């Protein structure tokens, strides 16, 4: 018989095994080709051309996607080879040489890859338009996306999967030449370890795993505590190592110990559900610990990155408002021509003038206990003051007595890392004048544009009389007035934008305290919002796409693994059915088993991502709760699909077992 006939007969015989591997290949090609096609789509490129980070972001995401696909395909191939191990052993028993077996399987893999690439490219071509529409919807762009085939994307996909094919062939060759004949016949049947009584050492190691995870969570809450001895990079490495190491020890020892304790407590009187749930989990925990740890870590990382990106996108409006707390912001006399143009065009608006004067304060006196752990505010700094009468234009109910102060404009990462407390005294100094003021309120309401000031810089609202006294002292300010312009009718925004650009009000120049000329471009609120949505929209799209790839990878790995275990346990189900167990009785144990296999990694992964996001979310945006819950809910819902598919496959195996 020729090699080609043997290949086709083998593929026909192993169709039930091949479809799983074939699906993994098609999915990988579709995902890669559709994403790469976006980089060469003219409609997408024209829309995101204003973003300097779009191209770099797409390229970086492409490399990450390739490594995700590489891991996914290698795992699927390993699982596929394990399921065919007995067949490979039979080939050797009938006299086929290892080199001939390698050629046989290589020919099969080449055919599978060629078919998967062709089908995946066709599916990816149609799905790329869907992804392009989603991207433009996220960017809030009204653009018609046309179907276009990219030869560049085709070339990249062929090269990438040709390299992947070579890697798969090397993996397959290594397995055939280095695995013994006996191992091939026992690979799908051997248990990882006997279920036995746990030693005190194993219990101690399992407890150590829990301690490491708890320490990682605690250390993450202190990650951005800044002092002279802190090393952010080293702290991050320690947190990652303790969390990942602790997760492995928990799966390897802690979970098995808990299940073993349940088994021993029943003195060997196990129910059908126990036999079908506890015992298989314990038998396979040694090898499953690695895969479950990997799935848990990938879940935590992908969900954490996606959530942080979503926080940035979700906070686009608040970030834009902190940049421009109105429709337009004008400084000193810059922009008088713009206001005149609005009047000439009969565009109604409200202007709010805020007088400014800088003073010197020591904010460390107001830091909370958390803030005092940091060392940033140990020296005096300069802050702007605004008279309360001007502030009342923004907050009509604002009121303070003599020698009282309201601190506003203090939000973002500064407020999280260095929180200030009210009901404390703070010394204010300007020239030879020094006053002690009582802080009655601290809030994060944006007042000054963050374009010309540091984001989150505190602003002091002081009594009018005190502000007039400050004006008698030598000025420390390069900025004396800010005018907030709010249009009466938002429909006039298009005309007003053109007038703003033509007037030159967006180009502002100042001489700072050191005598250096500073040039700034102050956008309108609409321009700032569009810019933030474009930047963060591309980020959330790429990270969500990669998160989806991670999710599909981890979910598919678990699903494939459960399918493999279901086939291995088919004979056990046949025995149970013959001795009187009903399908319902067997499925009770399977439900418990799937709840563990899918639920525990997901739960621990969610905890990992929560503490990771909680440690530094304020660096990405101003809102935590809503983006976090939305991202986690979507992830859990999609993850549950694989659990349902797995249960469905087990149910099919149980029904066919008798």
N, C-alpha and C positions, 0 to 999 in steps of 0.2 A: 504494500500500500504506500502511495506517495505521501510526502509530508503535507501537501496541500489538502488531500482528502482527509488525512488524519486530523488536520486543524479544523476543517469544517464539521466533521463528525463530533469532535470534542466540543466545539462551540454549541452545536445543536443539543448535545447531551447535557451540557452545563448551562442551558439557557436560564434556569431558575437562579443560578448563582450569578450569571453575567449581568442580568438586568440591573442588579443593585450597583455593581461596579460601573456599568454603562451610564446609569443615571448620574452617578457622582461625576463622571467625566463630562457629560453634557451640561450639567449644572455649572461646573467650573468654567467651561468654555463660554457659556452664555453670560455668566457674571462678568468675566474678564472682557469679552469682546464688546458687550454693551457699554461698559464703563469707559473703555479706551475710545470707543466711537464718539463719546461725548466730547473728548478733547479735540476732535477734528470736525465736529459739527459746526458749520459756518454760522447758523443761527445762534447757537450757544456762545460761540466765540465772539460774535458781534455784540451780544448782550452783556457779557462779562469783561469786555475789553478794557473797561475803566478800572478794573481791579488788578493791581499789580501782583496779587498773591494767588490769583485763580490758576494760572498755568503751573506755578510751582506746587500748589496744593494738589492739583490733579496728578502731577507726576509722582509726588511723594505717596499719594494714596494708591497709585498703580503698583508701586513696588511693594507696599504693605499687602495689597490684595494678592499679589503673586505669591508671597510667602504663606498667606492664608490658604490659597489654593494648593500650594505645594504640600503643606501639612495635611490638608484634607484628602488629597489624592493618594499620598503615600500611606495614610492610615487605611483608606478604603482598599488599596491594593494589598496591604498586609492582611486585612480581614478576609479579603477574597482568596488570597493564597492559603490562609489557614483553613478555610472551608474546603479547599481542594487538596489539602495535604495528603489525604489517603489516596486520592487519584494519582498524585505524583509518586507516592510510594509504590503503587501498583505498576506504574510505568517502569520503575527501576527493577521490580521483581521479575517482570517478563523479559528483561534483558536490554531495555533501552538505556543508552549511555546518558550521563548527565548533560553532556553537550547537546545531544539530540533533544532532550527534554527542554533545555534552555531555548533552542531554536524553535521548538514547537510553541512554547509559551510566548516567546518574543513575537512570532508571527501573529499569534492571537491578539497580543497587546497592540501591535501596529494596526491591525484591522479595527480593533475597538477604538483606538485613538483617532484614526482617520474618520471613522463614522461619527464619533462624538464631536470632532472639530467641525465637520460639515453641518451636522444637525444643530450644534451649539451656535455656530455663526448665523445660521438662518433664524433661529429663535432670538439670538442676541440682536440681530438687525432690527427686528420688530420691537423688541423690548427697549431698545435704546431710545426710541422716540418717546416711549412712556416715561423713562427716566429723565429725558430732556424736558418734557412737559412738567414733571414734578419739580425739577430744578428751577425752571422759570416761574413756576407758581410760588415756590418758596421765596424767590427774589422779587416777587410781585411785579413781574414784567409781562406786558401784554405783547407777546410775539408769537407768530405762527411758525411752528416747527415743521419743516419739510423732511420727508423721508430721503435720506442720502446714504449711499454705501461708501464707506471709507476704505480705500486700498491700504492706507497707512495702518489703520487698525487691523486689517486683515494680515498684513505682513508681521506686525508685532505679535498677534495671536499665534500665528504659525510658528514663529521663532520660539516664543515662550513655551508652547506645548510640545515642540520638538525637543527642547531641553528637558522638559518635564518627563517626556517619554524615555529619554536616555537615563534619567535618574531612576525611573521606575524599573527599567530593564536591569540596571545595576543592582537595585534592591532585590529583584527576583533572582538574579544570578547568584548573588551572595547567599540567599536563603537555600537554594538548591544544592550548592556546593558545600555548605557548612552545617546543614541540619542532617542528623543521622536518620537512617531508614526507620528505626524504631520510633523516633520522635515524630516522624511524619504520620505514623499510624495511630499515635496516642495524643496528637496535638489537640484534637477537638473533644477529647474525653477526659483528660486528666484534670483533677481538682487541684487547686493551687496549694491547699494545705489541709491537714486534718483539723476538724473542729475539736479543740481540746481546751482544758482549763488554762486560764491566763495566769502567767507568772506575775509576781509583784513588780518585776522590771518592766514588763509590757504595760501594766497598769500605770506605772510611773511615767513611761514614755507617752502614753495616751493623755495623761493629765498635763504633761509638759506641752503637748500640742495645743491644748486649750489655753494654757498660760501664754504661749507665744502669740496666739491670735488676739487675746485680750490685750496683751502688751502692745501689739501693732495698732490696735484700735485706739488705745490710750495715747500712744506716741503720735498718732496722726492728728489728734486734737491739739497737740503742742508743736506741730510741725512749723508753724510760722511765728513761733515765739522767738524774737530776735534779741540776742544778747552778744556779748563779746566772745563767748565760747561756742556759739552755735555754728553748725556746718550743715547747711540745707541739703546738699547733695548726699553727704554721708548719712544724715538722718533718714532720707528717703530710701537709701539702699538698705539700711537696718530695718525699716518698717516693711519693705517688700520681702526681705529675707525671712523675717519673723512670721509674717502673715502667710507666705507661701509654704514655708517649712512647717508651720503650725497646722495648716490645712492638710498637708500630706499625713502628718502624724495623727490627726483627728480621724481621717478616713482609714488609715492603716491600723490603728490601735484602738482609738476611743470608741468608734462606732462598733467595731467588732466586739469590744469588751462589753458594751451595753447590750448588744444582741446576745452575746454568750451568757450574760447574767440573766437575761430573760429566759433563755433556754434551761439553764441550771435551776432556776427558781421553780420551774415546772417539773423537775425531777424526771425528765425524759418523757413525760406525758404530753407530747406535742399534738396539736390539732392539725387538721389538713392544711389550714391556712399557714400555720407555723412551718410545716414541712416545705411548703411551696414558696414561702417568703423569707423566713429567717435563715434557714439552712443554706439555700443557694447563695444568698448574700454573703454569709460568713465564709463559705467555701471559696468564693471568688474575690474576697476582699484584698488579698495580697496583690494581685495584678490589677484589680479595679481601682485600687488606691491611687495609682499613677494617673490613669485616665480620668478619674473623677476629680482629682486635684487639678489637672490640666484644664478640664472643662469648667471647674469652679473659678479658676484664675482668669481664664479667657472671658467668662461671663462678667466677672467683676471689672476687668480692664475695659472691655468693649462698652459695657453699660455705663461705666464711669466717664469715659471719654465722650460718649454720645450725650450724656446728661450735661456735662460741662459745656459742650458746644450748644446744646439746646438752651441752657441758661443764658449764654451770650446772645443768641438769637432772640430769645424771649424778652431780654432786657434792652433790646434795640431802642425802644421808645424812651425809656427812662435814661439811657445813656445819651441819647440825642438831646433830651431836655436838659440834662446837666451841662451839655455843651452850649446849648442855646435855649435858655429858659423863657422862651417866647417864640414869636415867629421870626424876629430878627433882633440882633443885639448890636448896639452902636456904642462906641467909646469916645469920651470927651466930645470934641467937635467933629470927629470923623462921622460922616453920614448925614450931615445937614442937607446936602444936595439930594440925598435919597428921600428924606422927609418932604422936601419941597416938591419932588417929582410925584410923590403919592398925593399930595394936595392938588397938584395940577391935573392929575388923572381922576380926581374926585374919588379916591379910594379911602374909605373910612378906616381909622386906626386909633388905638389907644397907646399912649406912650407913658412909660413909668421911668422917672429919673431917680437914680440912686447915687447920692454923693458918697465918695469914698475917701478914707484917710488911713494910712498905715500906722500901726503902733507896734511896740515890742512887748511880748508876753512870754511866760514860761508855762507851757501847757502841761508839763509833767506834774504840776500841782493838782491837776484835775483827772489824772489817769486813774482808772479802776485798778483793782489788784491784778487783773489779767494784763492790763497795759503796763503796769510797773515792772512786769517781768521783762519787758522790752526796754531797749536803751536808746531809742531814737529821739525821744523828747527830753533828754537831760539838759540840753542847752536852750537858750532863748531863741525865739523865732519871731518873724514879722507876720502879722495878720492884718486884714482890712477891717475897718469899722464903718458902720452905716448908722445914721441917726434913726431913731425909732419912728419918727414921723414919715420918713421915706419908706421904711419897711412896712408901714401900715397900708401902703398902696397895694402890697402883695397879700398881707395878712391883716385885714381890717381890725381884728380883735386883739392884736398884739398890744401889750401894755407892760411897762416896767417902771419902777420907782427909782429914786435917786440912788446911785451907786449899785445898780443892778445891771445885769447883762444877759442877753439871750445869745447862745451860740447856735448858728444855723449853717447850712451849706456843708455840714460835716457828715458825709456818708461814704458808701463804697468800701473799698478794702481798708482805708485808713480807719474808719469807724469800727470795723471788725477787729483789726489788729491792735488798735490803740483807742479803745472806747473811753470816752470822757464822762465824768459824773457831774450832775448838777448839785446844788446846795453846797457848793464849795467856794472858797475865795480864791481869786486870781489877781496877781499884780500886773498892772498895765503901765507901761512906761513909754514916754515920747519926749525927747529932749531932756529938759530938767524937771518935767512934770511926771509924777508917779501917782497912780490911783489904785486902790484896792477895791475890786468889784465882786459882787456876789452873783454867782451863776444860778439863774432860776430855771433855765430850760436849755436842753441840748436836742436839736433836731437835724434831719438830713434834707430839708427842703432846699432845692437848688435856688440860689439867688444870683451868684456871679457866674459868668460863663467860664467853663473849665478850659477853654481854648487858650486864654491868656494867663490863667492861674493854674496851679497844680490841682488835679482832680481831687475833690474831697477836702480842699483847704478850708479850715473853719473861718467863718465870718462873725464878727462881734457886733451885735445890735445894742447900741448904747443910748442913754438919754440924750435929747437934743442939746441941752445945756453943756453936757460933758463933751459932745462932739464939737460944739463951737469952741470950747476951750482947747481941744486938740488942734483946731485950725490955727490957733495963735502960735503954735510951735512949728519949728522947721519941718517941712514936708519930707516924709520918707517914701512918698508914693510916686510912681511913674504913671499911675492911672488915678484920675480924680473923679470921673463920672462914668456911669454906665446907663445907657438908655435901652429899655426893653420895649420893643414895638410889637403889639398884638393887633392883627387885622380884625376888623369888625365882621367882615364877610369872607369866609375861607375860599369862596369862589373867585375872589380877586387875587388869589395866590399866584396864578400863572403870570399875570401882568406884573405883579409886584416882584416876582423873581427876576424878570427881565430888567426892571428898573433897578433892582439891587445890584445886578451884575454890571449894568451900564454906569452906575454912579461911582463905582470904585470904592464903595463903603466897606466891602469885604477885605480890602487891602489896608492893614493897619500897621503903622510903624511907631515904635517908642524907643526912648533912650532909657535903659534900665539904671539901677542904683549905681552900677559900676561905670556908667558912661558909655556902655556899648549899645549900638543901634540894633534893635530887634524888629524883625519883620514877621507879621502874622497874616494868615488868611482865615477870616472868620466866616464860616458858612452860615446859611440860613438854617432854620430848623428842618425844613423840607429836604434840603441838600444833605444835611448831617444824617437824617433818618434814612434816606436812600443809600448813602454811603455805608452806614452801619448794617443795613439789611443786606446789601450786596456782599460785604465782607463776611458777616456772620452767617448769611444764607448759604454761601459757598462752603463755609466751614461745616455747618450743620448737615448739608447735603452729603459731603464727602465722608464725614464721620458716621452719619447714619447709614450710608451705603456700606462702609466697612463694618459697622455694627451689625447690619443685616447679614453680611458675609460671615462674621464671627458667629452670629446666632444660628445661621443655617449650617455652619460647620459643626458647632458643638451639638446642636439638636440632631443633625444627621448622624454624627458619630454615635451618640447614645441610641438612636433608632436602629442603626446598623448593628450595633453591639447587641441590642435586645433581640433583633431578628436572628442573629447567630446563636444566642443562648436559647432562644425558643426552639430552633431546629435541634440543638444538642439535647434538649429536655423532652423532645417529642416522644421518645420511648418511655420516659417516666410517666407522661400523661396517659399513654396507652395502658400502662400497668394500673394506674389509679382508676381509670375508667372501668377496667375489667373487674376490679375488686369492689366496685360499687359507688365510687365518687361521681357525683353529677358534674355537669359543666359549670353550674353555678358555684358549687363547692370549690372547684379548682380555681375559678376566676377570682374568688375572694382573696386567695393567697397571691394571685398574680397582681391584683389591684394594689395590695400592700407592697409588693416588690417594686412595682412601677412608681408608686408614690415615693419610695426611698430613692430609686435610681434617678428620677427626674426632680423630685421635690427637694431633697437635701442639697445637691449641688447648686440648685437654683437659689435656695434660701441663703446658703452661705455666700454665694456669689453676690446676691443682693445686699447682704450685710457688708461685704468687702467694698462694693461700689458706693454704698451709702456713706461709710466713714471716709472713703477716699474723696468723695465729692464734698462732704461736710468740712473737710480740713482746709479746702482752698477755694470754695465756690465763689467767695466774694471778690476774687481776682478776675472773675469772668462776667459778673453781672450783679444785678441788684435783687433778684428774685430767686428763691431756692425751692420753696415748697411745691408750687404748681409744676414747674418743669421736671422736678424729681419724680413726682407721682405720675405725671403723664408718661415719662420715659419708662419708668418701671412697669407701669400697667401695660403698655404696648409690648414690652419685652416678655412679660409673663404670659400675655395672651398668645403671642406667636410661639413661645416655648411650649405652651400647653398643647399646641397642634401636634407636635411630635409625640407627646405622651399619649394622646388619643390614638394616633396612628400605631404606636407600639402596642397599646392594649388591644386594638383591633386585629393586629397581626397575631398576637398571642391567642385571641379568641378563635381565629381561623385555624391555628395549629391544634388547639384543644378539640375543636369540632372534627378535624380530620384524623385525630389520633385513634379513633375507634372505628 
